[in-house]
Amino acid sequence: MCSLVKWLLLITGLLVLPGSGTAPVAPKPKDYLYYVQTFASTLLNKGLDRYGSRRTALWCAVMDARDLSVPRQNVPFVEGIRPGDRAVGGSNLYHDVATLKAFRVLSDVTGNSRYANAATGYLRDFLTHAQSPVTGLLGWGEHLYYDVYEDRVRVEEAYGNRQYGGLWHEFLGNTPPWAALWEVDSVRTQKAITGIQYHFFEPEPDTFLFNRHAHWDKAQYQTADKAQPWIKHAGLYTYSYAFLYGKTENETWLRRAKGTGALYWDRRHPQTGLTLSCIGDKRPFAQHASLSSMTMLAYFLHKAGRLVPAEETWRAHALAFLRSISHYAWDPAAQMYYSALTVEGKPVADETDGKPLYLKAWVSGYGVSSVLNAGRIAAYFARQGNDPQFLEMARRAALIASREPLPDHFVAENMADAIHLNLDLHELTKEQVYLTNARTYADLAIGKLWRNGLFTRQTDDPYYEAKLGIGDLVAGLLRLHLLLHPGSTSAGAYDWDL
């Protein structure tokens, strides 16, 4: 039996709608470009900021697909998503990073400049209206957003009127879109990056420890007792400072990039090369090595090294981190990846049943990571250096997802990652099975998430919510279109990374 047939038999379960017996997925009536272009037009026709006293080019983060309205409140939250981390009635540019890239590519593909112009307008107006005049930080990320009804940056009030007690700035896990922002307004973008200083304890840090939170509206440094230097954020700050150094050649930013970039390298275990998740946090999970966190640190260190080619250390450290975690986290017996290890390399057991903790595919929410995300990062490294270890890691992530049953209510984010990972593998290996697999996921996403010109955040749900990975899904469909139409611009010409 050929490998293609074996693979198709393996993913047969994905061709059945959850909870529907043997009913097949309805065939998609249009090609993938139709859905991308229709989504883009719907968002720009109905989802721009036309509220409050100020009209802007910002894209609203939540829409009701039933009537294409922009609700101000009372939108139920998806399980696992904290109510205070959303942007209901507002705009959060960090949620739209992938959508912004997809719209620019869409203009290239169609010759219609509307989509790229809309992206530029969004970037410009977000810098203009969502930047703190005090710190330079942007009102985006984990907690903040721009309220289009009240024309101000705010934090979503959690249900029960519980508030976070401040306008806390914190990055999300995607690559900050500094290059796109710089093209629009280099002065404001530089202020946004220099504002990261308020995450540290002093203007010229010595230890480079920091708090992942900082006051958006107060030029106030953090205190050592509030230190929360999580590993992901160390990578994000390194990348951000490396970007600014590459633009300005100011040694201050190179020093800061080196300082944050070395935090977790200097604390790795001498035998395993593994490192903890948060320096100074005594909670057990913060002291463990996390597969998702270490892969993200490696990813941002490597991307920082690409911005400053003379600094080879970051790329070397990134490769070492990823090799260590991919080696120790793999359980050959279970054919799965442990989600957490001691820094000595031992799997961490679940406190409830004593079984090892594994990284699954179809999961989403605060503090939860998918193996698909780790697979995409491994594929990125495979593209950069042709290392068979990283290609194997990406293959394993795709295989884990294919074996794991889909939940009744899958979210757009997971489906998007599955599409991109399989397209990564197709481009790396030229194996047709991965393209077939990507199309299976894409058709399933269209069949279950497409509604009235928008993609909804999860199955059986009427809301579009940018936070749940819909931009990545749209980018995946556009990427599929490019691969299936050789006469169009090559998909390889664009950056589809996280």
N, C-alpha and C positions, 0 to 999 in steps of 0.2 A: 504493500500500500504506500502511495507516495506521501511525502511529508505534508503536502497541501491538504490532502484528504484527511489525514490524521488530525491536522490542526482544525479543520472545519468541523470534524466530529467532536473535537474537544470543546468548541465554543457553541455547540448546538443549543445549549441552554440559553444563550443570549438571543436566540431567534424567537423566543417565546415570551410573550408579555407576562410580567410578574402577576401571578394570581389569576391568570386567564386560561389555565389548562393548556391546550395545544394551539390556541388561536395565534396565527402568525402576525408579525408586524405588518401593518398596511404599507404597501410600496409607496415610496416618495413620488409625488406627481411631477416635481420639477427638478432641475439640476441644482447643485449646491450654490452656485452663484446667485440664483433666484432668491434663495433664503437670506443670503448675506445682504444683497442689495435691498430687498424688501425690508429686512430688519433695520438697516441703516436709514432708509427713507422714513420708516415709521418713527424711529427715535428722533430724527431731526424735525419731522413734521409735528409731532405731538409731545415730545419729551424735553424741549428746551425750556429754559427759565423764562416764563412769561407771567410771573407771579410777583407779589409784593409791589413795592414802589419803584423797583429798579429792574429793568429787563436786561438779561445778560445772555451770553452764548454758552452758558454752562449746561451740561446734560444732567437731567434729573436721574437720581439713582434708583428710584422705585416708581413703577407704573402699574396700573391695574389693566391687564390685557383685555378685560371684558369691555371696557369703554374707552381705553387709552387715556384715562385721566391720571393725574399726578396727585395721589392722596397726601394729605398733610399729616395724618396720624391714623391710629387704629388699624395698622397692617400687621396681622399675626406674624410672629417670627418663626423661622425654621428651627427645628430642634437642633440644639448645639450651638446656635448663634446667639450671643448675648444681646439682649435688647439695647443696651447702651453702646453697641459697636456698629450701629446701622446709620443710614442717612435718609430716613423716611421724610419726605417733604423737602429734600435738599439734594446736594451734589457733593460727591467725594471723588476727586480726580484720581486718587490712588486706586479706587475700584475700577477705573476705566482705562488702566494702562494698556491692557491688551486690545481693548476696543479702539483706542487712539491709533495704535499701530495698524490694526486691521483696516481702519478707514483710510489711512494714507495709501496702503496697498490697493484698496478698492478703487481709489481714484486712478492709480496707475493702470489697473486692469481694464477699467471701463472707459477711461478718458474723460470722466466726469469729475471736475475739480471740486464739486460741492462737498464731498466727504472729507477730503484733505483740508479744505478751507474751514469746515466745521471743527476739525481737530485743532487747527491753529487758533481759531477763535476761542475755543474752550480753554486751551492752554493760556492764552493771553488774559482772558477775563478771570481765570482762577488766580493767576499771579496778581492781578489788579485788585480783586475783591476779597480774596481769602488769605492774604498774607498779613501777618501781624506787623504793624508799624513799629513795634517795640523790639521784638526778637528777630523778625525776618522769617520765622517759621511759618509753614503753610498749614491751613486748617483742613487737614486730611488725615488719612491713616487709620489707626486702630479705633480711635474714639471721636475725632472731630469731623465736622462737615460744615458746608455752607448751607444755611437754611434759606431756600429761595423765597419763602413767604415772608420771613422776617429780615431778609437782606443782611445777615450777619453770620459769623462763625459761631458754632455752638456744639454742645455734646448732646446726643440723644438722651432724653430723660427715660430712665428705665421704668417699666410698669410699676405702678404704686407711687409714682412721683419721686422715687429715690434718685438722687442726682450723684454724680461722681465727685462733686465738691471742687471742681476746677476744670479748666480747659487744658487737658493733658495731651501733649503732642507725643505720638509714638508711630514709628514706621510699621508698615505691613511687610510681608515677606517677598513681594515682587521687587524686581529691580527698579529703583526710583527712576522716573523718566527725565533725568537731568539733561540728557542731550536734546530731547525735544523741547524742553522748557528753555534751554539756553538759546536755541535758535530763535525763539520768540522774544525773549528779554533776558539778556545775559546779566544785567545788573541785578534784577530782582532774583534771578536764579542763584547768583552768588550769595545774596543775602540769605536765601533759604538754606543754603548749605552751611554758611558760617554760623547760622543760628543753632546748629547742632551743638555748639559750644555749651549751651545751657543745659545739656544733658550731663555735663561733667561737673566736677567739684570746684573748679577754679579756671581762670582764663588761660593759664598755661599749665595743663595737667602734667604731673610727674608719673603717677601710677597708671593713668588712662582708664581707671575704673569709672563707671558712669551709672546713671539711672536710665532705664529705657524710657521713662517718662520725663517730660520737662514742661514747664509752664509755657503755653503758647503766647500768652499776653504779658508775661513778666520777665524782665531781664534779670533773672535770678538763677544762680548756680545751685546745684543740688548739694545735699549734705551726705557725708560718708555713711551715716546710719541708714540712709535711704537707698543705698547702692543696690541696683538690680541690673548688673552688666550681662544680660543674657547673650548667649553665644551668637544667635542669629543677628542681633543688633550690632555686635562687634564687626561682623562681616559687612553689614549695611553701611556702617560709618566708614569703614576702610574703603569701600567702593566709592562712597560719596566724596571723601577727602581726596582720593586718587583722581577722581574726575576733575575736581577743582584744581588740583596741582597740575594736571595735564593741560588745563586751559590757561592758567596764570603763571606757572613755573615759580610760584611763591613757595619757598622752602617750609613755611609754617604748615602748609597743608600736607606736604610730604611727611613731615615729622608726625603729624597727627595720624596720618594713614598708617605709618609704620608702628606707632604706639598701639593703636587699637588692633592692628593686624597681628601683633605678637602676643596679645593677651592670652589666648588659649593655646597657642603653640608653646609658650613658656610653662604651661601647666599640664602638658600631656604626660601620660604615664610612660616611663622610660622603656619599658619592655613592649607594651602593646601599641603605643602611639595614640591611644584613645584619650579623650579629654572630657571634662565635666560639662554640664550645660549652663551653670550659672555660678560664677565665682562669689563666694561669701554667703550664698544661700544654703542654709543647713538642712533644708527639707530633702529627704532622700532622692526624690525625682530630679532635683536640681543638681545633685552630686553624681548622677549617672551619666553615662555616655548615651546620647540619643542618636539613632540612625538618621532621623529627619533633620535634627539640628546640626549634626556634624557635616552632613552632605550640603546643607545650605551655607554653612561657613566656608566650606571648600569652594563652593560655587562662586560666592562673592569675592573671595580672595583671588580666585583665578581670573575673574573678570576685572578686578582691580589691576592685576598684573598685565592684562592686555591693554589697559589704558595707559600704563607706564611701563613700556617694554624693558627699560633698563633695570627695573626692579624685579629681578628674576626670583627673589625669595618667596614672594607671595604665591607664585605659580608652583614652585617646588613644595611649599607647605601644603597647598591645596591638594596636590597629587598624593602626598603622604597621608593626609587626613582621610581622603576618600579610600585609599587602598586599605588603611587600617580598619575603618568601620565596615567596609564591604566584606573584608575577610572575617572579622570576628562576629559580625551580625548574622552571617548565613548559617542556617541550621540545615545540613544536608539531609538529615533524617526526615524532617517535616517538609523540606523543600520550601521553606519560608524564611523571611528575615525577622530576627528579633527586633523589637522596637526600642528596647533599652538594655544596656549592659552596665556592669560595674566597670570602672576604668581598668580593672585587671582583666577584663574580657569575659566575665561570667554573665550569663543571661539573668535578667531580673525577673522574679516571679510575681505573679498577680497576688495581692494580699488576700483576696477572697478565696481562691481555690488552689493557690500554690503553683499554678501552671505558668510556663514562660509567656511573656507578652510578645505577641507577633504584630507586625505591621500589616494591616489589611488594605484592601483597595477601595471599597465603596463606602468610605467614611468621610465625614465633613463636620466642621465645627471648631469651636475655640479649644485650643490645646490638643487637637486631634490631627494626625497627619496620615496621608495615604501613601502607600508604597508606589503608586503611580507618579507622585511628585519626585520621589527619590530616583525612580527609573528615568524620568526626564532629565534629571541632573546628570545621572550616569551617562545617558546618551549624549549630552552636551560634551562631557569629557571625552567620550569615544570619538566624537567629531574633531575635537581639538588635537588629539594625540594618537589616535588609532591604537589605543591600549585594549587588548582583548579582554582584560579583566573588567573594564568598564562596560564594554559591549555585552559581556555575559551578565552583568548586573542589570542592565536595561532589559535584556531578554527575559531574565527571571522575573522582573517586575511585571512585564506584560503577561507572562505565563500565569503568575499568581492571580492577576485580575481575571484571566480567562477561566480559571478554575473556580473562582469564588462567585456564588450566586448573587445576582443583582437583588438589592432590597426592593420592596414594593415602591418606595419613594426615593429614587435616586436623584441627586442634585446635578445641576449643569456642570459644576466644577469638576466632578469626577469623570463625567463623560468626555469633557474637553481634554482632560489629561490623558485619558485612554486613547483618544484620537491622535493627539500630538505624539505620544510615546510610540504608537505603532507607525506613524509617518516617519518619525526619527529613525526607527529600526528599518523601515523600508528603504530610506535614503542611504543608510549605512550599509545595508546588506544586499540591496536590490532584490530581496526575496518578496515575491508577489503575495505571499500569505499575509504579510503585515499590512499591505495596502487593502487587501480584502477585509482584514479585521477592522481597520480604520473605517472603512465604508459601512461595515455592520454597525459599529458604534454610532456613526453619524446618522444612519438611517433610523436607528432606534431613538436617538435624541430628537430628530425631526418628528418622528411619529408620536412621541410622548410629551415633548416640550413646546412644540410650535403652536402658537395661538394668536390669531388676529394680527399678524404682522410682527409679532415679538416672540422671543423665546422666554419661557417662564423659568423660574429658579429651580423648580423640582416638579416631578410628576403630580398630576391631579391638583394643580395649584394655579390660581389665576394671576399671580403677580410676577412681573419682571423685577428682579432686584440685582443690580450690577455686582454687588458684593459676592454673589454666589457663582462667579466664574463664567458668566454668559459671554463676556468679551473674548475669553479664551476659546469658548465653543465656536463663536462666529469666526475667529481667526483660524480655527481648525478646519471649518467648512471651506473657507476661502483657500486655505492651503491645499485641501483636497481638490478643489476645482482646478487649481494651477497644475497639479500633478496629472490630472486626467485630461488636460487640454495642452498638449505639448507646444502648440502654437502661441500660447499666451506667455507672459513674462515668467521666467523660471522661478519656482518657489524658493530655490536656493539663494536667490538674490535678496531675500528678506530675513530679518531677524525674528525667528519664532520662539526664541528662548523665554524663560520665565522672567 
